[in-house]
Amino acid sequence: MGSIRERNQSGQAAVEAAIVLPLFVFLILGILQLGLMHQARLLTKYAAYKAVRAGSLNSAKVEEMEKAALAVLMPMLSVPGQKGAYIPPVGSAAEFQAKWRDVSGNQIPGTSLKHAQVTVCGPTRSDAGGGGPELDFDDPRNTAPTGWKESHRTKLRVQVTFNYRMIIPFADWVIYESTRGRELQKELRMYRKPTDPKNQGDKPDRTESLLEQAAAQKIYITPIRATYTMRMQSNFFLNRAALPGSNECVFPFSYKGKAP
């Protein structure tokens, strides 16, 4: 009887372990992954500041802003390795230069997504007004207008999207799938869904399809976004670095309460 009872208890313990162990493993891995995502979020906020500063000094050139954002995000950028993606350290100038060579193309390997993407939220072409090729940042008519809306004519507003590649095995897949298995309000989403009959206010976007294409290759990416505004310290050259016709940011700023 004693041996039978011991075998029963041993079998029960094995079943309990089989049920609890995957949850425990995910808990540990999930905490690690969420901690990295929190760090990525903090860096994205700083990257938005550095990007808009670079844009204010370089006539709102997107390529210069993306370089500035990429340099800030270097500590969190992953590169492919023999056993999966990993994050090389950037503790010295030599390590930074070596990693910069690997990621300077600003393209996530195996995908059509950038590591750091900058979107100009404003001013738009209609905000800038006029038909000339150049908008003076220090012209009193632009820096001290009579209306509140016009005061933003020489304020550059950008949104930085850090397409963060999750690298913790198992946790990356679970977190990626769980964030896409829920119906969230538009304001709470981290990406735009294609237009559907239930959400006529949504705009079609390629982001979701690109994320799904990457996920099909077991590359799980979470877009993390931050915005920043700064007054220009150089002129807008509307014929060379054209301002957008409308606000294309995920959370668009509007003067009338509606997205343009």
N, C-alpha and C positions, 0 to 999 in steps of 0.2 A: 504493500500500500504506500509506504514511504517513497519508494522509487517512482511510482506512478504519479504521486502528488508533485514530486520534484520535477518530473518531466512536464507535467501540466503547467507548473509555474514557469519553467524555462520557456515553454512555447508561448505563454502569455506575455512574458517579458520580450520575446523576439517580435511578437506582433506589435506591441506597444512601441518598441524601438523603431520598427519599420514605419509606423505612422508618424511618430514625433520627429525622427531624425531629419527627414526632408524639410519640415517646417523650421526646425532649429538651424539647419544649414542655410536656408533662405533668409532667416532672420539675421544671421551673422553677415552673409554676403550682401543682403539688402541694406544693412546699416552702413557697410563700407561704401556701397555705390551711392547711397543718398548723401553720405558725407562728402564724397567727391563732387556730386552735383551741386551741393551747397557752396563748396569752394568755387566751382565754375560760375555759379550765379554771382558771387561777389566780384570775381574777376571781370565778368561781363559788364557789370555796372561801371567799373573803372575803365574798361575798354571803350565804353560809350563816351566817357568824358575825354579820353585821349583821342578818339576818332573825331569828335566834333571840334576839338581844339586844332587838330591837324587840318580839318576842313576849313575852319575859320581863317587859317593862315595861308591856305593854298587854294583859294577860290572855289571851295566846295568840291574839289576833285575826289570822286569816290575811290579811285585806286589808292590815293594817298591816305584816305581815311581807313581803308581796309588794311593797309600796311601797319598803320599805327595800332589798330585793334588787334591784329595778328601778333604784334610784338608783345602786347600785354598778356595775351592768352597763351603764350608759349608754355608756361608751366603745366597747363592742362591739356595740351595737344598730344594726341597719341599717334604713333606710327606703327605700321605693320611689322610683325616679327615672325620668327619661325613657328612659334607656338601661340600666335594670336597677337592682337594689338597690345602695346604697352606704352607707358609715358616715360620717355627719357628725361633725366634731370637736367636742369639748366642752372646749376649752382655756380658756374664760372663763365667767364667770357668765351672760353674755347667751346664749352658745351652749348652755350647759346648759339654761337656761330654755326656749329655743326648741325644743330637742330633746325636753325633758320634755313640752311641749305636744303634740308629735307622737306620743309613745309612752305617754302617761299612761294611756291606755285599756288598756294591757298586753295588746294583741291584735296578733298578727302579721298584717299586711294580707293578705287573700286566703286566710286559713286560719281554723280554729277553735282554734288553739293560742295559749297565752299566751307572751309573752316570758319571763317568770319565773313559775314555779309553785311554791308552797310546800305541802308535805304534812306534816302532823303525824304523826310516827312514834310518839310517846308523850309523856306517859302516855295510855293508853287509859282508857275509862270503868271497866273492871274494875280497872285499876291505881289509879285515884283512890279507888275504894271509897266506900261511904256513899251515901245518897240525897239529901243536901242540895243546895241550889242553888249553894253556894259552897265552895271548897276553899282554906283559908288557907295561903299560902305560908310563913308564919313560925310556924305552929303547931308546937310541939315534938313533938307526936305524928306530924307529917308530916315534919319536918326531921331528926329523930333517932330513927327507928324501930329496932326490934331486928333486923329482917331486911334482907338486902342488896337484895332486890327492892323492899321497901317504901321504901328510901332514894331510889328513883328517882321516887317519887310526885310530887314537886314539881320534877323536872328536866324541862325542855321539850326534846324531841328533834325536830328538823325536818330535812327533806330539801328542798333547793332544786334544781329542774330548770330549767336555762337552755336553752331551745329555740333553739339557735344556728343562725341562717340563714347557710349558706355562700354567699359572694358572688363567689368566683373562678370565672370561666367555665371550663367543661370539667372542671376539677378538682372542682368541687362535685358534678357528676353522677357522675364516676368514683368518688369517695370514698363517696358515698351508696350507689351500687349495690354496690360491693365489700363494704361493711359488712353488707349484707343478703344477700349471696350465699354466706355461710359458715354452717356449723352450729357454733355455739359452745356451750360449757358455760353453764349458767344463770348462774353467778357472773360470767361475763365479758361478758354482754350489757349493752348500754346501754339496753335497753327490754325489756318483757315480750312474749313471743309469746302468741297465743291458745292455749288448751288444745288439745293434740293427744295421740293415743294413746301416743306415745313419751315424752311428758313430762307425766305426770299431776300433777306437783307445780306446774306453771305455773298462774297465774291469768289469766282472760280480761282483756284490757285494750283500751281504745279508742285508746291512744296510737299503735299501729302503723297502724291504719286512717287516723287523722288525718295521720300522716306521709306515707302513700301518697297521700292526697287532695291534700296540698300538693305532693308530687313530680309529680303529674299536671299541675300548673300550672307546672312548672319552678321550684318553690320547694323547695330541698333543705335540710332541717333535721336537725341532729344534736343529740339531747338530751344535755346535760352535767350531771352531778349531783354534789352534795356534801352532806354531813350535818354537823350540829353539835349539841352538847348544852350547855345552860346552866340553872343553877338559877333558878327563878322569882323575880322581884322584885315581883310583883303577884299577886293572887288569881285562880284559875280561877273563872269564872262559868259553871257547867255548864249553866245554862238558857238562856244567851244565846250563848256561844261554845262549843258542845258539843264535847267531846272525841270522837275517833273511837272506834267500837266495836272496831276491830281495827287492826293495823299495816298500812297500805296502801303503805308505801314500797317501792321497787323492790328494795332490799336490806334486808329487814325485820330489825330487832333482836329477838331472842327470848331469854328467860331459860332456856328448856329446849332450845335448839338447833334448834327448829323454828319456822317462821313461824306466828303466831297465825291 
